[in-house]
Amino acid sequence: MVTGPGADIYRTLGVNPIIAASGSTTAYGGSKLRPEVKDAINKAAGTMVNMDELNHAAGKIIAQVTGAEAGFVSSGAAGGLILQAAAVMAGNDPAKMNRLPDATGMKNEFIIHRSHRFPYDQCYTATGGTFREIGDGRRCHPWELEDALNENTAAVVYLFSPFITRRALPFEEVVEIAHGHDVPVIVDAASFVPPRANLKRFIAQGADMVQYSGGKAVRGPQGTGILCGRADLIEAAFANASPHQFIGRGMKVSKENIIGLVEAVQIFVEEDEEAETKRYNEMCQQVVDALIEVPGLEATVEHDDYNYLVPHALLTFTTEWRGPSRDDVFDAMVDGDPPIYLSNINNPDELAVDPLNLDDEELEIVIRRLHEVLLD
Ligand SMILES: *Cc1c(COP(=O)(O)O)cnc(C)c1O
């Protein structure tokens, strides 16, 4: 059983706290908030401010940490994608902003690689946009992008995310072609940090707007996102957003969450990434050491720049595996006390432990339970 005052406040409602060994999964609570962020939220909550002024001030901090001209605190990364779409379609013209999601009189086509279609891409059509797809699962030629660009193109969408194919056109080539037609390139890199360098990377490579999550590895409030980019486009995103009464009004970010995000991202960029990675690697190695002898199971520590941005302990159920199925192992971990959620978003013969939201005590429980379930 998960214990402590935090656990009690959920248990009072009959909600059983869990161990999230899956990383910053929104469905399992996002991430643990930094103590400094809790403190900042607490202080900010009881004092009133003009929200336009606060949004602009927070935007300046985001601009600093991303190297972009401007920034904005969005409602999660997903909310920020809707604002990206609204900004490139309607700009800050109130007549157009008021008409969304009716796109009459606006450019409304978003060019996207077929290999970049993803579960959040509905955010780009929520404002009345439509997709024009290029490429296939295996490749995309520059002429396909050239051919897709037309007078209705609102933007080219580009996705940076773990576990997608890297066979899309290289990002810098997309920027060059799109900019040659005066079309902005808008990026979803919601979960593509760490490495912290990625907070500046895509802006430096010419992206017009980039979106990150505030509630994942940055460990700000779960409901926040970091939107950054060209000053005119961010100003348009801001115009379409709460507190203004346009399409973004339903995606309000509270003053205390804005303060929380600003606090979190400033701490995040100052952290010692090498030391953090070393600690995560050691945690994963403990899992691997405990399970290395399990016959038919392969246990490895994975860390790279594309899929395992945070080190993971990867468990592969090989053809020699004779125990319960991979899905049954996942379910057995969830059905125990406390419920443990492993990462299961990858290959169907793999499960993983992501240390991002685990303390040492929780890691020990995860290892003990894995041992029980796998050797039962
Ligand atoms: C997590 C994620 C989102 C959504 O982020 P939230 O901050 O939870 O809204 C969007 N796009 C991608 C690629 C993601 O990984």
The ligand as a Tripos MOL2 file, in Angstrom:
@<TRIPOS>MOLECULE
LIG
   15    15     1     0     0
SMALL
NO_CHARGES

@<TRIPOS>ATOM
      1 C1          2.2500   13.5100  -24.2590 C.3       1 LIG1
      2 C2          2.1360   14.0090  -25.6460 C.ar      1 LIG1
      3 C3          1.1980   14.9940  -25.9800 C.ar      1 LIG1
      4 C4          0.2370   15.5400  -24.9650 C.3       1 LIG1
      5 O1          0.8960   16.2140  -23.9230 O.3       1 LIG1
      6 P1          0.0640   16.7590  -22.6770 P.3       1 LIG1
      7 O2          1.0110   17.6760  -21.9900 O.co2     1 LIG1
      8 O3         -0.2770   15.5600  -21.8590 O.co2     1 LIG1
      9 O4         -1.1470   17.4400  -23.1990 O.co2     1 LIG1
     10 C5          1.1580   15.4480  -27.2760 C.ar      1 LIG1
     11 N1          1.9920   14.9710  -28.2140 N.ar      1 LIG1
     12 C6          2.9100   14.0070  -27.9340 C.ar      1 LIG1
     13 C7          3.8140   13.5220  -29.0210 C.3       1 LIG1
     14 C8          3.0130   13.4950  -26.6440 C.ar      1 LIG1
     15 O5          3.9260   12.5640  -26.3640 O.3       1 LIG1
@<TRIPOS>BOND
     1     1     2 1
     2     2     3 ar
     3     2    14 ar
     4     3     4 1
     5     3    10 ar
     6     4     5 1
     7     5     6 1
     8     6     7 2
     9     6     8 1
    10     6     9 1
    11    10    11 ar
    12    11    12 ar
    13    12    13 1
    14    12    14 ar
    15    14    15 1
@<TRIPOS>SUBSTRUCTURE
     1 LIG1         1 GROUP 0 **** ****
